[in-house]
Amino acid sequence: MLPLWRRKLALVSAVVAIALLGAACTSAPLSTSAARAAPAGAPGSSSTPGAPPASLAFTPKPGAQQINPLDPVLVTASTGTLNSVQLSNAQGKMITGIMTPDNLTWKPSEPLGYDKAYTLTVSSSNPQGVPGTQTSTFSTLTPSNKTKPYLTTTAGTPFNSASTYGVGTVVVAHFDEKIADRATAEKTLSVTTNPPVTGSWYWVDSQNAHWRPENYFQPGTKVTAAVKVFGLNLGGGLYGQEDAHASFAIGDSHISIADDTTKQVTVSENGKVVRTMPTSMGMGGSEVVNGKTITFWTQPGTYTVLDKSNPVVMDSSTFGLPINSRLGYKETINYATRISTDGIYLHQLDSTVWAQGNTDTSHGCLNLNAANARWFYGFAQSGDVVQVRNTGGAPLQVWQNGDWTVPWQTWLAGSALR
């Protein structure tokens, strides 16, 4: 048996060993606990907060109202990128658009409409690539009234790009409502030509502006006209309903001179006389019918060919002269080429062949024999020039198709921009 002091020493050593063993057993759990308490946001941390969505700017601002359909519409990402953008109206129509190559900006590629509600639906990704969707709505203005423009000849006929027109062609911009702000309207009107020519607009009235060059066109000239009024206030809340465009070409130069001294119509093509036709023009004088004075002159001035009809019914009651009156008539006429808005034609009339070349017998038209009327009918094109000289009566007026009777300086003064 060990001595007592050695037994006590062994017992103390055993207690210390057990204590050390306990400390060693608790060391691993303490280390794991420390790892779980690492600062938030450290790599691999499960407590990293989510990044915000892409930052987008909308033009117009969300909820905007009474936006002009010409105002810019944009979606721009200041952080992140755009994946896709859809713009639709309340009826579900999708508006096409263009995305920039960097996928940061989108805009529509077609015009919007009046009085429409639109929704922008944007799919985007934030800088971390997390996708998201945002929407914005806006609405466009509701005009109190709208006007539709038309580009026509002085006969009111739309231009045909497949046809050729005469060297005296006048471009008419017609609005179906009265224009209060002519200056704003005229700024939207344009005529470009190749080769270039000097020309100007002239307001005949509050609905019609005419454009012509200072001098006749050259054959072969290409002409393009446009009215760009959509989205513009033309005065008093009247907005342009839509734009209008027209293009055409000028054909050979056809200039006819009807001289009442010789009672002949001399027709030239590109400066060369190609036909001379005896004629009988207006008999002259006037008559008062139902308080209205009706004259029987072929008014002097520069006309242009408006259109042609074969046959045409000529009815004197259309200008106030009753059919059953002393000088009234209603006849079917062949090969009629119209040159004035109030009914002056070059046409066939066999009953006055005896007078053609020597005596004026008509109510104002230029009578021709059958062969000449048929030839001229086939020769003439809209916009050809017909000059009437040495007759009596009042000079031809603009409203009668007398644009070329207006002196150039007077014509320039008829612009709303001078």
C-alpha positions as CSV (number, residue, x, y, z in Angstrom):
1,M,0.0,0.0,0.0
2,L,1.1,3.5,-1.0
3,P,1.9,6.0,1.7
4,L,-1.0,8.4,2.4
5,W,0.7,11.4,0.9
6,R,1.1,9.6,-2.4
7,R,-2.5,8.5,-2.5
8,K,-3.6,12.2,-2.0
9,L,-1.2,13.3,-4.8
10,A,-2.7,10.7,-7.2
11,L,-6.2,11.8,-6.4
12,V,-5.5,15.5,-7.2
13,S,-3.8,14.5,-10.5
14,A,-6.9,12.5,-11.5
15,V,-9.2,15.5,-10.8
16,V,-7.0,17.8,-12.8
17,A,-7.0,15.3,-15.7
18,I,-10.7,15.1,-15.7
19,A,-11.0,18.9,-15.7
20,L,-8.6,19.2,-18.7
21,L,-10.5,16.5,-20.5
22,G,-13.8,18.5,-20.1
23,A,-12.2,21.6,-21.4
24,A,-11.0,19.8,-24.4
25,C,-14.5,18.4,-25.1
26,T,-16.1,21.8,-25.1
27,S,-13.6,23.6,-27.4
28,A,-15.1,22.5,-30.8
29,P,-18.7,23.8,-30.1
30,L,-17.3,27.1,-29.1
31,S,-15.4,27.5,-32.3
32,T,-18.5,26.7,-34.4
33,S,-20.6,29.2,-32.5
34,A,-18.0,31.9,-33.3
35,A,-18.2,31.1,-37.1
36,R,-22.0,31.5,-37.1
37,A,-21.7,34.9,-35.6
38,A,-19.6,36.3,-38.5
39,P,-20.6,39.9,-39.7
40,A,-23.6,40.1,-42.1
41,G,-22.7,40.5,-45.8
42,A,-19.5,38.5,-45.7
43,P,-18.9,36.2,-48.6
44,G,-21.2,33.2,-48.5
45,S,-23.3,34.9,-45.8
46,S,-27.0,33.8,-45.8
47,S,-28.1,37.1,-44.4
48,T,-27.2,39.3,-47.5
49,P,-30.2,41.7,-48.2
50,G,-31.8,41.7,-51.7
51,A,-30.6,44.5,-54.2
52,P,-33.1,47.1,-55.3
53,P,-34.8,46.8,-58.8
54,A,-33.5,48.7,-61.9
55,S,-34.0,52.5,-61.6
56,L,-36.2,53.7,-64.5
57,A,-37.3,57.1,-65.6
58,F,-40.6,57.6,-67.5
59,T,-41.4,60.4,-70.0
60,P,-44.1,61.6,-69.6
61,K,-44.4,61.1,-65.9
62,P,-46.7,58.3,-64.6
63,G,-50.3,59.4,-64.6
64,A,-49.7,62.4,-66.9
65,Q,-52.8,63.6,-68.8
66,Q,-53.5,65.8,-71.9
67,I,-50.2,64.9,-73.4
68,N,-49.7,66.0,-77.0
69,P,-49.2,62.9,-79.2
70,L,-46.1,64.5,-80.7
71,D,-44.5,64.9,-77.3
72,P,-41.5,62.5,-76.6
73,V,-42.2,59.2,-74.9
74,L,-39.1,57.6,-73.3
75,V,-38.2,54.9,-70.9
76,T,-34.6,55.2,-69.6
77,A,-32.7,53.0,-67.2
78,S,-30.2,54.8,-64.9
79,T,-29.3,51.6,-63.1
80,G,-29.7,48.2,-64.6
81,T,-30.9,47.5,-68.2
82,L,-34.1,47.2,-70.1
83,N,-35.1,43.8,-71.3
84,S,-38.3,44.7,-73.2
85,V,-40.8,47.5,-73.3
86,Q,-44.5,47.3,-74.5
87,L,-46.6,50.3,-75.1
88,S,-50.3,49.7,-75.7
89,N,-53.5,51.7,-75.8
90,A,-56.8,50.9,-74.0
91,Q,-58.0,48.9,-77.0
92,G,-54.9,46.6,-76.8
93,K,-53.1,48.0,-79.9
94,M,-49.4,47.6,-79.5
95,I,-47.2,50.6,-80.5
96,T,-43.9,49.6,-82.1
97,G,-40.7,51.0,-80.6
98,I,-36.9,51.2,-80.8
99,M,-34.4,50.1,-78.2
100,T,-30.9,51.6,-78.1
101,P,-28.1,49.1,-78.5
102,D,-27.0,49.5,-74.9
103,N,-30.5,48.6,-73.7
104,L,-30.8,51.7,-71.7
105,T,-33.4,53.8,-73.6
106,W,-36.6,52.9,-75.5
107,K,-39.0,55.1,-77.5
108,P,-41.9,54.5,-79.9
109,S,-41.3,54.5,-83.6
110,E,-44.8,55.4,-84.7
111,P,-47.1,58.4,-83.7
112,L,-49.6,58.2,-80.9
113,G,-53.2,59.2,-81.3
114,Y,-55.4,61.8,-79.8
115,D,-57.7,61.0,-76.9
116,K,-56.0,57.7,-76.0
117,A,-54.9,56.1,-72.7
118,Y,-51.6,54.3,-72.9
119,T,-49.8,51.8,-70.7
120,L,-46.0,51.2,-70.6
121,T,-45.0,47.8,-69.3
122,V,-41.3,47.5,-68.8
123,S,-39.3,44.3,-68.1
124,S,-35.8,45.1,-66.7
125,S,-32.9,43.7,-64.8
126,N,-31.1,45.3,-61.9
127,P,-27.2,45.5,-61.8
128,Q,-27.1,42.0,-60.2
129,G,-29.2,40.6,-63.0
130,V,-32.4,40.1,-61.0
131,P,-35.4,40.7,-63.3
132,G,-38.4,42.9,-62.5
133,T,-41.4,44.5,-64.1
134,Q,-42.7,48.1,-63.8
135,T,-45.6,49.9,-65.4
136,S,-46.6,53.5,-66.1
137,T,-49.8,55.1,-67.6
138,F,-50.5,58.4,-69.4
139,S,-53.2,59.8,-71.7
140,T,-53.1,62.1,-74.7
141,L,-55.1,65.3,-75.3
142,T,-58.6,65.5,-76.6
143,P,-59.0,68.3,-79.3
144,S,-62.2,70.3,-79.3
145,N,-62.1,70.0,-83.1
146,K,-59.8,68.6,-85.8
147,T,-59.2,69.4,-89.5
148,K,-58.1,67.1,-92.2
149,P,-55.9,68.5,-95.0
150,Y,-55.9,67.5,-98.7
151,L,-53.4,68.2,-101.4
152,T,-55.1,68.6,-104.8
153,T,-55.0,70.4,-108.1
154,T,-57.2,73.5,-108.6
155,A,-59.9,71.1,-109.8
156,G,-60.0,69.5,-106.3
157,T,-58.5,66.3,-107.7
158,P,-55.8,64.4,-105.7
159,F,-52.4,64.2,-107.4
160,N,-51.5,60.9,-109.0
161,S,-47.9,60.0,-108.9
162,A,-48.2,58.0,-112.0
163,S,-49.5,60.9,-114.1
164,T,-47.8,64.0,-115.5
165,Y,-49.1,67.5,-115.1
166,G,-48.8,70.8,-117.0
167,V,-46.2,73.5,-116.5
168,G,-48.9,75.8,-114.9
169,T,-49.9,73.3,-112.2
170,V,-50.9,74.9,-108.9
171,V,-50.8,72.9,-105.6
172,V,-53.8,73.4,-103.4
173,A,-53.7,72.7,-99.7
174,H,-57.4,72.4,-98.7
175,F,-58.5,72.1,-95.0
176,D,-62.0,70.9,-94.2
177,E,-62.3,73.4,-91.4
178,K,-61.6,77.2,-91.3
179,I,-58.1,77.9,-90.1
180,A,-57.8,80.6,-87.4
181,D,-54.0,80.6,-87.3
182,R,-52.9,80.7,-90.9
183,A,-49.3,81.4,-90.0
184,T,-49.0,78.2,-88.0
185,A,-50.7,76.3,-90.6
186,E,-48.5,77.6,-93.4
187,K,-45.4,76.7,-91.5
188,T,-46.5,73.1,-91.9
189,L,-46.9,73.4,-95.7
190,S,-44.0,72.6,-98.0
191,V,-43.3,72.1,-101.7
192,T,-39.9,70.9,-102.9
193,T,-38.9,70.5,-106.5
194,N,-36.1,69.0,-108.5
195,P,-34.7,71.2,-110.1
196,P,-35.4,73.9,-107.4
197,V,-37.8,76.7,-108.2
198,T,-38.9,79.8,-106.4
199,G,-42.5,79.5,-105.2
200,S,-44.9,80.7,-102.5
201,W,-48.2,80.0,-100.8
202,Y,-51.2,82.3,-101.3
203,W,-54.3,82.1,-99.1
204,V,-57.4,82.2,-101.2
205,D,-59.6,82.0,-98.2
206,S,-59.6,80.6,-94.6
207,Q,-59.6,77.0,-95.9
208,N,-57.5,77.0,-99.1
209,A,-53.9,77.9,-99.6
210,H,-52.5,77.7,-103.2
211,W,-48.8,77.3,-104.1
212,R,-47.3,78.1,-107.5
213,P,-43.8,79.0,-108.7
214,E,-42.9,82.5,-109.9
215,N,-42.7,81.2,-113.5
216,Y,-44.0,78.1,-115.2
217,F,-42.3,74.8,-114.3
218,Q,-39.8,73.3,-116.6
219,P,-40.8,70.0,-118.2
220,G,-39.5,67.0,-116.3
221,T,-39.6,68.8,-112.9
222,K,-40.3,66.5,-109.9
223,V,-42.6,67.9,-107.3
224,T,-43.3,66.8,-103.7
225,A,-45.8,68.5,-101.5
226,A,-46.6,67.9,-97.8
227,V,-48.8,69.1,-95.0
228,K,-47.6,68.2,-91.5
229,V,-50.3,69.4,-89.1
230,F,-50.9,66.4,-86.9
231,G,-50.5,67.4,-83.3
232,L,-50.5,71.1,-83.9
233,N,-53.0,73.7,-82.6
234,L,-54.1,75.7,-85.6
235,G,-56.0,78.2,-83.5
236,G,-59.0,78.0,-81.2
237,G,-58.3,74.4,-80.2
238,L,-58.5,73.2,-83.8
239,Y,-55.8,70.5,-84.2
240,G,-54.5,68.8,-87.4
241,Q,-56.2,65.5,-87.8
242,E,-53.5,63.9,-89.9
243,D,-50.7,64.8,-92.4
244,A,-50.9,64.7,-96.2
245,H,-48.3,64.1,-98.9
246,A,-48.3,64.2,-102.7
247,S,-45.8,63.8,-105.5
248,F,-46.0,64.2,-109.2
249,A,-44.0,65.1,-112.3
250,I,-44.3,67.9,-114.8
251,G,-44.8,66.7,-118.4
252,D,-44.3,68.5,-121.7
253,S,-44.9,72.2,-121.9
254,H,-48.4,72.8,-123.4
255,I,-49.3,76.5,-123.8
256,S,-52.4,77.6,-125.7
257,I,-53.2,81.2,-126.7
258,A,-56.8,82.0,-127.5
259,D,-56.8,85.4,-129.2
260,D,-60.2,87.1,-129.7
261,T,-58.7,89.4,-132.2
262,T,-57.9,86.5,-134.6
263,K,-60.5,84.1,-133.1
264,Q,-57.8,81.4,-133.2
265,V,-56.4,79.1,-130.5
266,T,-52.7,78.6,-131.1
267,V,-51.3,75.5,-129.3
268,S,-47.6,75.0,-128.6
269,E,-45.7,72.0,-127.3
270,N,-42.3,72.7,-125.8
271,G,-42.2,76.1,-127.6
272,K,-43.2,74.8,-131.0
273,V,-46.7,75.5,-132.6
274,V,-48.4,72.1,-133.2
275,R,-52.0,73.2,-134.0
276,T,-54.1,76.3,-134.7
277,M,-57.8,76.0,-134.1
278,P,-60.6,78.4,-135.1
279,T,-62.9,79.2,-132.2
280,S,-66.0,81.1,-131.3
281,M,-65.8,82.7,-127.8
282,G,-68.2,84.5,-125.5
283,M,-70.7,86.8,-127.2
284,G,-70.2,89.5,-124.6
285,G,-72.8,91.6,-122.8
286,S,-74.8,90.7,-119.7
287,E,-78.3,90.0,-118.5
288,V,-79.9,90.4,-115.1
289,V,-81.9,87.3,-114.1
290,N,-83.7,87.2,-110.8
291,G,-81.6,90.1,-109.5
292,K,-78.3,88.4,-110.6
293,T,-76.1,89.9,-113.3
294,I,-74.8,87.2,-115.7
295,T,-72.1,88.0,-118.2
296,F,-71.3,86.3,-121.4
297,W,-67.7,87.1,-121.9
298,T,-64.7,84.7,-122.1
299,Q,-62.8,86.6,-119.4
300,P,-59.2,87.6,-120.2
301,G,-56.5,86.0,-118.2
302,T,-54.3,82.9,-117.8
303,Y,-56.2,79.7,-117.1
304,T,-55.0,76.2,-116.6
305,V,-56.6,72.9,-117.7
306,L,-58.7,71.5,-114.8
307,D,-60.2,68.3,-116.1
308,K,-61.9,66.7,-119.1
309,S,-65.3,65.0,-119.8
310,N,-66.7,63.2,-122.8
311,P,-69.5,63.9,-122.7
312,V,-70.6,66.5,-120.2
313,V,-74.0,67.9,-119.6
314,M,-74.0,71.7,-119.7
315,D,-76.8,73.3,-117.8
316,S,-77.2,77.1,-117.6
317,S,-79.2,76.9,-114.4
318,T,-76.1,75.9,-112.6
319,F,-74.8,79.5,-112.8
320,G,-78.2,81.2,-112.4
321,L,-79.6,81.2,-115.9
322,P,-82.9,79.2,-116.1
323,I,-83.1,76.6,-118.9
324,N,-86.4,78.1,-120.1
325,S,-85.1,81.7,-120.2
326,R,-84.2,83.4,-123.5
327,L,-80.5,82.4,-123.4
328,G,-80.9,79.3,-121.2
329,Y,-79.7,75.8,-122.3
330,K,-79.1,72.2,-121.3
331,E,-77.1,70.2,-123.7
332,T,-74.9,67.1,-123.9
333,I,-71.5,68.2,-125.2
334,N,-68.7,66.0,-126.4
335,Y,-64.9,66.4,-125.9
336,A,-65.1,69.1,-123.3
337,T,-61.9,70.3,-121.6
338,R,-62.6,72.5,-118.6
339,I,-60.5,75.5,-117.7
340,S,-62.5,77.5,-115.1
341,T,-64.3,76.6,-111.9
342,D,-67.4,78.4,-113.2
343,G,-67.8,76.3,-116.3
344,I,-65.6,77.6,-119.2
345,Y,-64.6,74.8,-121.5
346,L,-62.9,74.3,-124.9
347,H,-65.4,71.9,-126.4
348,Q,-67.0,70.6,-129.6
349,L,-70.1,72.4,-130.9
350,D,-70.9,71.6,-134.5
351,S,-73.8,74.2,-134.6
352,T,-71.3,77.1,-134.4
353,V,-68.7,75.8,-136.9
354,W,-69.9,78.6,-139.2
355,A,-68.9,81.2,-136.6
356,Q,-65.6,79.6,-135.5
357,G,-62.8,81.9,-136.6
358,N,-64.9,84.9,-137.3
359,T,-67.8,85.5,-134.8
360,D,-68.3,85.2,-131.0
361,T,-71.5,83.4,-130.2
362,S,-71.1,81.4,-127.0
363,H,-72.0,82.1,-123.4
364,G,-68.3,82.1,-122.5
365,C,-66.9,78.7,-123.7
366,L,-64.5,78.3,-126.6
367,N,-66.3,76.4,-129.3
368,L,-64.3,74.1,-131.6
369,N,-65.2,71.8,-134.5
370,A,-65.3,68.1,-133.9
371,A,-61.7,67.3,-135.1
372,N,-60.1,70.1,-133.1
373,A,-62.1,69.4,-129.9
374,R,-61.2,65.7,-130.1
375,W,-57.5,66.4,-130.7
376,F,-57.3,69.0,-127.9
377,Y,-59.1,66.6,-125.5
378,G,-56.5,64.0,-126.1
379,F,-53.6,66.4,-126.0
380,A,-54.4,68.3,-122.8
381,Q,-53.2,67.4,-119.4
382,S,-54.2,68.9,-116.0
383,G,-52.2,72.1,-115.4
384,D,-51.6,73.0,-119.1
385,V,-51.7,76.7,-119.7
386,V,-54.5,78.5,-121.7
387,Q,-54.1,82.2,-122.1
388,V,-57.2,84.2,-123.2
389,R,-56.3,87.5,-124.8
390,N,-58.2,90.6,-126.2
391,T,-61.6,89.8,-124.9
392,G,-64.0,92.0,-122.9
393,G,-65.3,91.5,-119.4
394,A,-63.7,91.5,-116.0
395,P,-60.3,89.9,-115.7
396,L,-60.2,86.3,-114.5
397,Q,-60.3,85.9,-110.7
398,V,-58.3,83.5,-108.5
399,W,-61.4,81.7,-107.4
400,Q,-62.2,81.0,-111.1
401,N,-58.9,79.3,-111.6
402,G,-57.0,82.5,-112.3
403,D,-53.9,81.9,-110.0
404,W,-51.6,82.9,-112.8
405,T,-53.4,86.2,-113.4
406,V,-52.1,87.4,-110.0
407,P,-48.9,89.5,-110.2
408,W,-46.0,87.9,-108.4
409,Q,-45.5,90.6,-105.7
410,T,-49.2,90.4,-105.0
411,W,-49.0,86.6,-104.8
412,L,-46.2,86.9,-102.3
413,A,-48.2,89.2,-100.1
414,G,-50.9,86.6,-99.9
415,S,-48.7,84.4,-97.7
416,A,-49.5,84.4,-94.0
417,L,-45.8,84.5,-93.2
418,R,-45.0,87.9,-94.7
